[in-house]
Amino acid sequence: MMTGATTVSAGTTSVATAARPPVPMIVLGGYLGAGKTTIVNALLRNADGLRVTVLVNDFGSINVDASLIRERGDDVIGLENGCVCCTIGGRLVETLIAIGERDVRPDLLVIEASGVSDPMRIAQVGLLDKAFRLHGVVVAVDASGIAQTLADRYVGDIATKQILSASTLVMTKTDLVSPEALCSIRSRLAELGATQVVVTSDRGVVPPAILFPDHALPPSDAFRPRPLEGAHRTLPAGLRSFVWNAAGEMERAHLKAAFARYPGKLLRAKGFVNLASNLASAGMSEVHVVGSRVSFTRHPDMALQPSSMVFIGVLSDAEIAGLREALQAACIESSPSPGQPNFERAYR
């Protein structure tokens, strides 16, 4: 949703995107009736001043309060809180190009996939444009009907593929099932999916740590990684976060090996690292990890400083210790940064 934004138009004045940080992008998927629109509506109402753009296939089901609507065009709804909702149909690539070329780009882009589409394919399309980086693939799962959907001979494969593509699974309509059934569904999703990060929504409200990119702070701001804050009552019991700080250079291949140490358990990792380089003035590198995807962006003008990353995932004490050990092995000069202790927070 874009604060103060107007319609998405290919004629918008272009600004060189190379000098600007990429826009975090979330693809929201889930089978028909899973509650994607409810999640979008809740996000639109609770943007808290962030510039967010939501791309959807159809406005008909986006029941935004009339008091929020500022203007309505053929394919754009502008909201009073600065958010923008755009219909895309078959024009996804063209719409993404137009958004990437805007003078004022969103803090967050959300693409609502159709109920029968593969969210990961849409994410791959979005990643073709360097103006965006993948922040997550969030898939809504109807807790009251997922067993029947998965067992359906016609649509079971579609729902399974959607679940497998997720970096986060959001269980909806949990009030319609018993606590025992909900526990069973959560376990099945953790076994079936490529992620063990399974959260519940409350009338469409999803924990902010799942959707928002560190409160949309751009890399130009002082980067201060921190454990998850707030919304802990709706986070799964095993979801934990910790911050890693280290002096000296880090080796890229060993760092990627550390990220891959616990597949399906690490939801996100992000920060700035001092990567070993043959360049005279290499600067720092911004790193983002979403599931198995790792991306590095060099910031040659950023002064060298201790590496600092925040990790979020379903991790046990032993796994956190193992991840710390792997991170330490990636350090060419392996010593924690003085004055910047490592710390973590667990949600029970």
C-alpha positions in Angstrom: 0.0 0.0 0.0 1.6 3.2 -1.1 1.4 6.2 1.2 0.3 9.2 -0.9 0.5 7.1 -4.0 -1.7 7.5 -7.1 -2.6 5.1 -9.9 0.0 2.7 -11.2 0.9 3.9 -14.7 3.5 3.0 -17.2 3.9 6.7 -17.9 5.2 7.5 -14.4 8.5 9.3 -14.4 11.3 6.8 -14.1 14.1 7.0 -11.6 17.3 4.9 -11.9 16.5 1.9 -9.8 20.0 0.7 -9.4 20.7 3.2 -6.6 17.5 2.3 -4.7 17.0 -0.7 -2.5 14.7 -3.4 -3.9 11.1 -3.4 -2.7 10.2 -6.3 -0.4 7.6 -8.6 -2.1 5.2 -11.1 -0.6 3.2 -13.5 -2.6 0.0 -14.5 -0.8 -1.5 -17.8 -1.9 -3.9 -20.4 -0.8 -6.7 -22.5 -2.3 -10.2 -21.1 -3.0 -11.9 -20.0 0.2 -8.8 -20.2 2.3 -9.2 -16.6 3.5 -6.6 -14.7 1.4 -9.0 -11.7 1.0 -9.6 -11.5 4.7 -5.9 -11.3 5.3 -5.5 -8.6 2.6 -8.4 -6.6 4.1 -6.8 -6.8 7.5 -3.4 -5.7 6.1 -5.0 -2.8 4.3 -6.6 -1.6 7.5 -3.5 -1.9 9.6 -0.7 -0.6 7.4 0.3 1.9 10.1 1.6 4.5 7.7 3.6 2.1 5.6 3.4 2.5 1.8 2.0 -0.9 0.6 0.7 -1.9 -2.8 -1.5 -4.9 -3.1 -2.0 -6.5 -6.5 -5.1 -8.7 -6.9 -7.0 -10.4 -9.6 -10.4 -9.0 -8.8 -11.7 -6.1 -6.7 -15.0 -7.7 -6.2 -14.0 -9.6 -3.1 -11.8 -6.8 -1.6 -14.4 -5.4 0.9 -12.5 -2.3 2.0 -14.5 0.0 4.3 -16.1 2.8 2.4 -14.6 5.3 4.9 -11.1 4.2 3.8 -11.6 4.7 0.1 -10.2 7.9 -1.3 -10.7 7.3 -5.0 -11.7 4.5 -7.3 -10.6 4.1 -10.9 -11.0 1.4 -13.5 -8.2 -0.7 -12.0 -7.0 1.2 -8.9 -8.5 1.8 -5.5 -6.7 4.5 -3.6 -7.2 4.5 0.2 -7.2 7.3 2.8 -4.4 5.6 4.7 -2.1 5.9 1.6 -2.5 2.3 0.5 -3.2 1.3 -3.1 -5.0 -1.8 -4.4 -4.6 -2.6 -8.1 -6.2 -5.2 -10.3 -3.7 -7.0 -12.5 -5.5 -9.7 -14.6 -2.9 -10.9 -17.1 -0.8 -7.7 -16.8 1.5 -8.8 -13.9 4.8 -8.1 -15.6 3.7 -4.7 -17.0 2.3 -3.7 -13.6 5.5 -4.7 -11.8 7.6 -2.7 -14.2 5.5 0.4 -13.7 5.7 0.0 -9.9 9.5 -0.4 -10.0 9.8 2.8 -12.1 7.8 5.0 -9.8 9.5 8.0 -8.2 7.9 6.9 -4.8 7.9 3.1 -4.5 6.1 1.1 -1.9 7.6 -0.1 1.3 6.0 -3.5 0.6 4.4 -5.2 -2.4 1.8 -7.9 -1.8 0.6 -10.0 -4.7 -2.5 -12.0 -4.0 -2.3 -15.2 -6.2 -5.5 -16.7 -7.5 -6.9 -19.7 -5.6 -5.7 -22.2 -8.2 -2.3 -20.8 -9.0 1.2 -21.8 -7.8 2.5 -18.9 -5.6 6.1 -19.8 -6.2 5.7 -19.4 -10.0 4.3 -15.9 -9.4 7.3 -15.1 -7.0 9.7 -16.2 -9.7 8.0 -13.8 -12.2 8.4 -11.0 -9.7 12.0 -11.8 -9.1 12.8 -11.3 -12.8 12.7 -7.5 -12.0 15.6 -6.4 -9.8 13.4 -3.7 -8.4 11.9 -6.4 -6.1 13.2 -9.0 -3.6 11.3 -11.9 -2.2 10.3 -11.3 1.4 8.2 -14.4 1.7 5.6 -16.8 0.2 2.6 -16.8 2.6 0.0 -19.5 2.0 -3.4 -19.4 3.8 -4.9 -22.8 4.8 -8.5 -23.3 5.8 -8.2 -25.3 8.9 -11.8 -26.4 8.7 -11.6 -27.8 5.2 -8.0 -28.6 4.4 -8.3 -32.3 5.1 -11.1 -32.6 2.5 -9.3 -30.4 0.0 -6.1 -32.4 0.2 -8.0 -35.6 -0.2 -9.9 -34.4 -3.3 -8.8 -36.2 -6.4 -9.2 -33.1 -8.6 -7.8 -30.3 -6.5 -5.6 -32.0 -3.9 -2.5 -31.7 -6.0 -3.0 -28.0 -6.4 -3.4 -27.4 -2.6 -0.4 -29.6 -1.9 1.8 -27.7 -4.3 0.7 -24.4 -2.8 1.6 -25.6 0.7 5.0 -26.9 -0.5 5.8 -23.4 -2.0 5.2 -21.6 1.3 7.9 -20.0 3.5 5.0 -19.4 6.0 1.7 -21.2 6.4 -1.2 -19.3 8.0 -4.1 -21.3 9.4 -7.5 -19.6 9.0 -11.0 -20.4 10.3 -9.4 -22.0 13.4 -12.5 -21.2 15.4 -14.4 -23.8 13.4 -12.3 -26.8 14.6 -11.5 -28.2 18.0 -8.1 -27.6 19.7 -7.3 -31.3 19.3 -8.1 -31.1 15.5 -6.1 -27.9 15.2 -3.0 -29.5 16.8 -3.3 -32.4 14.3 -3.7 -30.1 11.3 -0.7 -28.1 12.4 1.4 -31.2 12.7 0.3 -32.4 9.3 1.1 -29.1 7.7 4.6 -29.1 9.2 5.2 -32.6 7.8 3.7 -31.8 4.4 5.2 -28.4 3.8 8.7 -27.3 3.1 8.5 -25.0 6.2 7.7 -25.6 9.9 6.6 -22.1 10.4 2.9 -22.4 10.9 0.9 -19.5 12.4 -2.7 -18.8 13.0 -4.6 -15.6 12.0 -7.2 -13.8 14.1 -9.9 -12.5 11.7 -7.2 -12.1 9.0 -4.6 -10.4 11.2 -1.3 -12.1 10.8 1.7 -11.5 13.1 3.5 -8.4 11.8 6.9 -10.2 11.8 5.6 -12.6 9.1 4.4 -9.8 6.7 6.3 -6.6 7.3 10.0 -6.2 6.4 11.5 -5.1 9.7 9.0 -2.3 9.8 10.0 -1.3 6.3 13.3 0.4 7.3 15.3 1.1 4.2 19.0 0.0 4.1 20.0 3.7 4.1 18.8 3.9 7.8 21.1 2.6 10.5 20.6 -1.2 10.5 20.0 -2.6 13.9 18.9 -6.2 13.8 16.7 -7.2 16.7 14.6 -10.2 17.8 10.9 -10.3 17.0 8.9 -7.7 18.8 5.2 -7.9 19.7 2.4 -10.1 18.5 4.0 -13.1 20.4 0.6 -14.4 21.5 -0.2 -15.4 17.9 3.2 -16.8 17.1 3.9 -20.6 17.3 5.5 -21.8 20.5 8.7 -22.8 18.7 9.3 -19.6 16.8 12.5 -17.9 18.0 14.9 -15.3 16.9 18.4 -14.3 17.6 21.0 -11.8 16.4 24.5 -12.6 15.3 27.3 -10.1 15.3 30.9 -10.7 14.2 34.0 -8.7 13.4 36.2 -9.3 10.4 35.3 -10.8 7.0 33.0 -13.6 6.2 33.3 -16.3 3.5 30.3 -16.4 1.2 30.1 -20.2 0.5 30.4 -21.0 4.2 27.8 -18.5 5.1 25.4 -20.0 2.6 26.1 -23.4 4.0 25.2 -22.1 7.5 21.8 -20.8 6.1 21.1 -24.2 4.7 22.0 -26.1 7.9 18.3 -26.5 9.0 16.1 -26.6 5.9 12.5 -25.8 6.5 13.2 -24.4 10.0 14.8 -21.1 9.1 12.0 -18.6 8.2 14.2 -15.6 7.5 17.6 -14.2 7.9 18.7 -10.7 7.0 21.4 -8.1 7.7 24.6 -6.7 6.5 27.8 -8.7 6.3 31.4 -7.9 5.5 32.1 -10.5 2.7 35.6 -11.4 1.7 36.4 -9.7 -1.6 39.3 -9.0 -3.9 37.9 -5.5 -4.5 39.8 -2.6 -2.9 36.7 -0.9 -1.7 34.1 -3.7 -1.4 31.9 -2.1 1.2 29.2 -4.1 3.0 26.8 -6.6 1.5 23.1 -6.8 2.3 21.9 -10.4 2.8 18.4 -11.8 2.7 17.4 -15.4 3.2 13.8 -16.6 2.6 13.5 -20.3 2.9 16.1 -21.8 0.6 16.6 -18.5 -1.3 19.7 -16.4 -0.5 20.5 -13.1 -2.1 23.5 -10.7 -1.6 23.5 -7.1 -2.6 26.7 -5.2 -2.6 26.7 -1.7 -1.0 30.2 -0.3 -2.1 29.6 3.1 -0.5 28.7 1.6 2.9 31.5 1.9 5.4 33.0 -1.4 6.7 31.6 -2.4 10.1 31.0 -5.6 12.0 28.6 -8.0 10.3 25.2 -8.2 11.9 22.3 -10.5 11.0 18.9 -11.4 12.6 17.6 -15.0 12.3 14.0 -16.1 12.7 12.8 -19.7 12.7 11.5 -22.7 14.5 14.7 -23.6 16.2 15.6 -25.6 19.3 18.5 -24.7 21.7 20.7 -27.3 20.0 19.9 -26.0 16.5 20.6 -22.4 17.5 23.9 -23.5 18.9 24.6 -25.5 15.7 23.7 -22.4 13.6 26.0 -20.2 15.7 28.8 -22.7 15.2 28.3 -22.7 11.4 28.3 -18.9 11.3 31.5 -18.8 13.4 33.0 -21.2 10.8 32.2 -18.7 8.1 34.2 -15.9 9.8 37.7 -15.5 8.4 38.6 -13.6 11.5 36.2 -15.4 13.8 35.5 -13.4 16.9 32.3 -11.8 18.2 32.2 -8.1 17.6 33.2 -6.2 20.8 30.4 -4.2 22.4 27.8 -6.0 20.3 26.8 -9.2 22.2 24.7 -11.9 20.6 21.3 -12.3 22.0 18.1 -14.1 21.4 14.4 -14.3 22.4 12.2 -17.3 22.6 8.4 -17.3 22.5 6.8 -20.0 24.7 
